Amino acid sequence: LAAKNIFLSGRVIGDKITVLKEPAQKAFPAMIRSLCFLPEQVRQRISYFLEDNLPASIVGTYQALLIGSRAGLSEEIQEQFKATGTMHLLAISGLHIGLLALMVGTIIGWLLKRSEQLLLHTHVPTLTLFAILPILFGYSFIAGMNTPVQRALIMTIILFSAFILRRQHSLPHLLAAAALLVLVHNPSTLFTASFQLSFSAVTSIILFLPKILPSFTTDRAEKKARAKEQNWLIRLWQGFLIPALLVSLAATAGTLPFMLVHFHRFSLIGPIMNLLVEPFLCFWALPWGLAALPCLVLAPDLAVILLKIGGLGIQAGQWCIAIGAALPWASVWTITPTIFETIFYGLLMLLWVLSANMEKFRKITRSGIIIGGLLLGLHFTWGLFFTKTSALSRVSYLDVGQGTSSLLEPADGHRILIDGGGNKNSRVNIGERIIAPYLWRQRIWRLDQAVITHPHRDHFNGMDFILARFRPKQLFINGDSRIEGNYQEI
């Protein structure tokens, strides 16, 4: 909240709200103020249009894809996306901005090329890029202009500048320039999950892909010659499926430590699920949805048709993630890696990239990477196999709002959690949001004992998540069946 300049929060009880009339203002400031609120008004109008004209099962996903709002997504669907490692597909990112730029650029470029004068006296591709920019700015404001949207817009502008200056092949420099501009605008963005995940994913793709996919750097003429000798199935496998899978694997490898730091989980089926779901959401539903946006005012009926066509992709994507999330071990919850483990992991990945250029020492280097990886894995999972003792006992009291939650750590290494917490009508799972992250930051994989002192919700809320993830050896409960349904929620 402080990072967003919010220093006070509150709540309104009841439904009686008094609307205060604002003092009369001059026309010019009022006009500026109305323009400032225009993007949000357009955003709300799109949201209401989707709610009024589409089935409830796809509205939330469409709102996330088009305007970056996840308010309409049910907890169940969000959990399915998280469990399958596809949650990033619902965030407005460079892929969304890039698809919009491609669609608009194709139309504008085709129109400009109809003019003989422009073809003779100007560079039409450059004019097209300049014409696309206002549309991208407008869509970014409609999408909320939050940090991921700002980052995607900045990277797109830098990429356009590189094309205009004929420097588009210098990808590391473009990425560094985008990171610099984002951090100049807001230095604290460096510590956010979205910045770390986005730039680590793109960096790993740029570094790893030429090493693991030699055809990525193959000459175009050579690619065409090979393609003529192969049937369409082989071309599909080698030209799309393998590169897409390797891109997903490279991005997963690059973002792994940051995923564990911020979310304490990663999906074992993420690369495969991205390969399955991304075409439905990003290359089918999203283009149809973007095409429908201009029609909301000009031709609402046409917009509904386009959205429903795109909705078929959303339904297919949600069907895939529902099956994937139901698989055992679809995702794994882990403790928080230390700074040492994160840096050591990064050094191993960098050494692997550099080893491709060290033919004489490649075997030694790869052996060192394997040994280092095993040692890192052992250090990370040490708490699963060995009990950590201490000279002192320790008691930690967790801020769960209403109620009390305490962690006891006797000197013999046992871990005992007493109660969950939160108010009766809390929409937040205290176990998932507060208690479990604290335990993971303390490098606790399992609990020895859990205690629920009595069946009031401010004492057992969140314990369902804790029992499922930390699997205590013993559970002590107050068996009083007279209060609040006797633990019905767990």
Salt bridges, closest charged atoms under 4 A:
GLU22 OE1 - ARG33 NH1 2.93
GLU40 OE1 - ARG43 NH1 3.87
GLU79 OE2 - ARG265 NH2 3.10
GLU222 OE2 - ARG226 NH2 2.70
GLU341 OE2 - HIS379 ND1 2.63
GLU341 OE2 - ARG443 NH2 2.77
GLU409 OE2 - ARG394 NE 3.97
ASP412 OD1 - HIS414 ND1 3.27
ASP419 OD2 - HIS459 ND1 2.65
ASP448 OD1 - LYS473 NZ 3.51
ASP458 OD1 - HIS459 NE2 3.89
ASP480 OD1 - ARG482 NE 3.00
GLU484 OE1 - ARG457 NH1 2.94
GLU489 OE2 - ARG457 NE 2.84
